[in-house]
């Protein structure tokens, strides 16, 4: 689940040593943005009376893609990711 994945990067969760390498992938500057992403994830999964505008939804999706494509958070080196035809 997305919520569990986000919790892995929480300093107070998943303290077992086996998660250490994964936790190191998240640059410190991204942590506040992950918190924001998690808040919108909660609102969309458990809607209240809060409406999310299309602009906010697009921003959240773009933020998600930014995390996924950030070279600092990628598990694989550049050579591995090259597509050979």
Order of alpha helices (4+ residues) and beta strands (2+ residues): alpha-alpha-alpha-alpha-alpha
